[in-house]
Amino acid sequence: MDQRRQRLRESDPILNLPNPDMLGGMTAKQEAKSLLEKLPDNCSIEDIQYHLYVLEKVRSGLDDARKNGAISQEDAESRLSKWLSE
């Protein structure tokens, strides 16, 4: 993992959750508790809502990837480069 991704992962409670494969074994309540424990004490309700939203989107994306497969990072970058270069 490159340094930028590592710093991002360490600074964001959502990205600093256990291995995404482990989330499958956690209940929604356990995920929410884990998230709340990682957020600073002075966070707002909006901060909590945002992080719960992101957590749900990550979970949804992982579930979709398990069911339907996913493309490699290299393929994703190749596809995006075609859009961005036009």
Helices and strands as residue ranges (DSSP letters): H 3-11, H 20-23, H 28-38, H 45-68, H 73-85
